[in-house]
């Protein structure tokens, strides 16, 4: 959703991901449970692993 696409709908997101139809993308967006704290922690771990403790995005 943060990508550079001008329009963000099922078709454009699916095409950008290399899919032939929006079915999987729509299912993901409709049914996925997101834990913002867990995503933040995963991203922080990824950045620290690759850039070091002082790494900045």
C-alpha atoms as one frame of an Amber mdcrd trajectory, in Angstrom:
protein
   0.000   0.000   0.000   2.996   2.308   0.404   4.279   1.671  -3.115   4.603
   4.133  -5.952   1.439   3.006  -7.746  -0.819   5.902  -8.649  -3.965   3.865
  -8.035  -4.111   1.180  -5.381  -6.855  -1.330  -6.005  -7.000  -5.108  -6.256
  -5.998  -5.206  -9.924  -3.103  -2.754  -9.758  -1.684  -4.296  -6.572  -1.931
  -7.789  -8.070  -0.278  -6.716 -11.333   2.548  -5.007  -9.443   3.073  -8.250
  -7.497   3.196 -10.274 -10.729  -0.187 -11.937 -10.277  -2.586 -12.579 -13.166
  -5.748 -11.742 -11.193  -6.583  -9.822  -8.019  -8.124 -12.816  -6.220  -5.179
 -13.616  -3.964  -4.451  -9.973  -3.172  -8.091  -9.314  -2.309  -8.181 -12.402
  -0.094  -5.011 -11.265   1.685  -6.335  -7.761   2.324  -9.751  -9.047   3.398
  -8.713 -11.835   5.768  -5.218 -11.111   7.095  -4.739 -10.322  10.777  -2.035
  -7.698  11.245  -0.212  -7.136  14.499   1.388  -3.693  14.220   3.746  -4.323
  17.149   4.999  -7.586  15.652   5.559  -5.949  12.246   7.465  -3.094  13.885
   9.650  -5.544  15.801  10.382  -7.610  12.676  11.336  -4.491  10.720  13.559
  -3.235  13.522  15.326  -6.616  13.709  15.812  -6.619   9.921  17.306  -3.106
   9.909  19.617  -3.769  12.867  20.793  -7.024  11.291  21.701  -5.347   8.008
  22.713  -1.816   9.019  23.867  -2.272  12.609  22.434  -0.766  15.802  22.921
   2.801  14.535  21.292   2.083  11.165  18.768   4.585   9.830  16.146   4.113
   7.129
